[in-house]
């Protein structure tokens, strides 16, 4: 079955610069594709490895696929965001972007969608400080500084 590229998922991944793409292509042509492409098992949708797949298919280089079981599109987005936050080559602006995306997703998970409910509309009120602690950054919204700042 062919792999699906979901535009909403692919848009979460910052594009490589021309130089980065050329270096990746040179590495793959020289050494092969070391890292498996990550695929959302239930949907056969590509989560990680878009550039590697393009390069490999363009040059006839074999690649491996690792499937990951996820319950829904939101879980797939959360996985991509967490995976991108784990990359070492992100510039500070990209790190802030992904932390913001993670915050938005967590905030949406906490919203009460039942309009007849008497709840206050949010289950989680400590999202920002929790994520700030997790990423070891300053939570500007609450002026909370977390020890060991990381850019």
C-alpha positions in Angstrom: 0.0 0.0 0.0 1.4 3.4 -0.9 2.2 5.8 1.9 -0.1 8.8 2.4 1.3 12.3 2.9 -1.2 14.2 5.0 -0.8 18.0 4.4 -1.8 19.0 8.0 0.9 16.6 9.3 3.6 17.6 6.8 3.0 21.3 7.5 4.1 20.8 11.1 7.6 19.9 9.9 9.9 22.9 9.1 11.3 22.6 5.6 15.0 22.0 5.1 17.2 24.7 3.6 18.7 24.0 0.2 22.0 23.3 1.9 20.5 20.9 4.5 18.6 19.1 1.7 21.7 18.8 -0.4 23.7 17.5 2.6 21.0 14.9 3.4 20.9 13.8 -0.2 24.7 13.5 -0.4 24.7 11.4 2.9 21.9 9.1 1.6 23.6 8.6 -1.7 26.9 7.8 0.0 25.8 5.7 3.0 22.1 4.8 2.3 19.1 5.7 4.4 20.0 4.8 8.0 16.9 6.0 9.7 13.5 4.3 9.2 10.6 6.4 7.9 7.9 6.6 10.7 4.4 5.7 9.5 1.1 6.0 11.3 0.1 2.4 11.2 -3.7 2.7 11.1 -3.7 5.3 8.3 -0.4 4.4 6.5 0.4 8.0 6.7 4.0 9.3 6.8 4.9 11.0 10.1 8.6 11.4 9.8 11.0 11.1 6.9 9.4 13.1 4.1 12.7 14.4 2.7 14.4 11.0 3.1 11.5 9.3 1.3 11.7 11.8 -1.6 15.4 11.5 -2.0 15.4 7.7 -1.7 12.6 7.3 -4.3 14.2 9.8 -6.6 17.5 7.8 -6.6 16.2 4.3 -6.1 17.7 3.9 -2.6 16.0 1.4 -0.3 14.5 2.6 3.0 12.9 1.0 6.0 9.5 1.8 7.5 8.7 1.7 11.2 5.0 1.7 12.0 3.6 3.5 15.0 0.1 2.9 16.3 -1.8 6.0 17.1 -5.5 6.5 18.0 -6.3 9.6 15.9 -5.1 12.7 14.0 -4.5 14.7 17.2 -2.3 11.9 18.5 -0.3 11.9 15.2 0.1 15.7 15.5 1.3 15.4 19.1 3.8 12.7 18.1 5.2 14.9 15.3 5.5 17.9 17.6 7.2 15.9 20.4 9.5 14.3 17.8 10.5 17.7 16.3 11.1 19.1 19.8 13.6 16.3 20.3 15.7 17.4 17.2 19.0 19.1 17.9 19.1 21.2 14.7 16.1 23.4 15.5 16.7 27.1 15.8 15.2 28.9 18.8 12.3 30.3 16.8 11.4 26.7 15.7 11.6 25.5 19.2 9.3 28.3 20.3 6.9 27.4 17.5 6.7 23.7 18.5 6.3 24.5 22.2 3.4 26.8 21.2 1.9 24.1 19.1 2.2 21.7 22.0 0.6 24.3 24.3 -2.3 24.8 21.9 -2.9 21.1 21.6 -2.8 20.6 25.4 -5.1 23.5 25.8 -7.6 22.1 23.4 -7.5 18.7 25.2 -8.6 20.5 28.4 -11.6 22.3 26.9 -15.0 21.1 27.8 -16.9 20.6 24.6 -20.2 19.7 26.2 -22.1 23.0 26.2 -24.6 21.7 28.7 -22.0 21.0 31.2 -21.8 23.1 34.4 -18.0 22.8 34.5 -15.9 26.0 33.9 -14.9 24.9 30.4 -11.3 23.8 31.2 -10.1 20.7 32.9 -6.4 21.7 33.0 -5.4 25.1 34.3 -1.6 24.6 34.7 -0.7 23.8 31.1 1.8 26.7 30.6 3.8 26.2 33.8 3.8 22.4 33.3 5.2 22.8 29.8 7.6 25.5 30.9 9.0 23.1 33.5 9.1 20.2 31.0 11.1 22.3 28.5 13.1 24.2 31.1 12.0 27.6 29.8 10.5 30.8 31.3 6.7 30.9 31.4 6.3 34.5 30.4 2.5 34.4 30.8 2.8 33.8 34.6 6.3 35.3 35.0 7.5 31.9 36.3 11.2 31.2 35.9 12.2 27.6 35.8 15.8 26.7 36.8 18.3 25.6 34.1 17.2 27.7 31.2 17.6 26.0 27.8 17.3 28.1 24.6 
